[in-house]
Amino acid sequence: MKVFIVDNYEQMSQKGAEIIADVVKSNSNPVLGLATGSTPIGTYEKLAEMNRCGEISFKNVRTVNLDEYVGLDKNSDQSYVYFMSENLFDKIDIDKNNTNLPSGIAADFDEECKRYSALLEANRQDIQLLGLGSNGHVGFNEPGTPFDSMTHIVDLTESTIKDNSRLFSNIEEVPRQAITMGIFEIMKSKKVLVLASGRNKANAVYQMVKGEISENCPATVLQNHPDCIVVVDKDAAALI
Ligand code: F6R
């Protein structure tokens, strides 16, 4: 695990974008594993800017996202499919047919999980971008998720529902379930990039980098990844 500590969110976003841009430039058909949430927004802005000024192109890029809320689809501005269009896909030259998220409105979620696992098998990520839950979750793999998990439906923990309620008009509106890429499928990515910013992530960052590897803190599994880069700002790095 390689850890970079930077001053602030802006620098974290810049470094994150440079690492992803290098992967895009050095592969003819790159597969990017992407995340949603507050953490990667700055990175996506910088990637869109690099695309605008011709430094990188996403024409040959395919993407796979980590997760989606159960019950939400592209018509909901809280869905992750909507988030990705708003924050990245509508701002770059990617073919949207090459972008993939698990569906939050599948008729049969067992089938949807199998479909997404097969898609991931056929599209191994060259890099997987991760944010970090304050409880150490990656994707929506909450504490206690087995390290060999594949795409599955998860009951969100109270702490995640509370953390994410800031983006909804009230806590009752936060979906209670999500569909998420499994930990096994995250670990299969050739490279992993974890971004974290802010004091509320400091404990999770400490556990991820220095804690005992345990399913009680999913991010600790990343200590076993052969090429994991962590970029955190000073506040998130406060305990390491
Ligand atoms: C998002 C995801 C989550 C977030 C995490 C941090 O696709 O899978 O694991 O990365 O909850 O969220 P933010 O960035 O909003 O603090």
Residues whose N, C-alpha, C, O or C-beta is under 5 A from the ligand:
A	BS01	F6R	A35 T36 G37 S38 T39 L66 D67 L130 G131 L132 G133 H137 V138 G139 F140
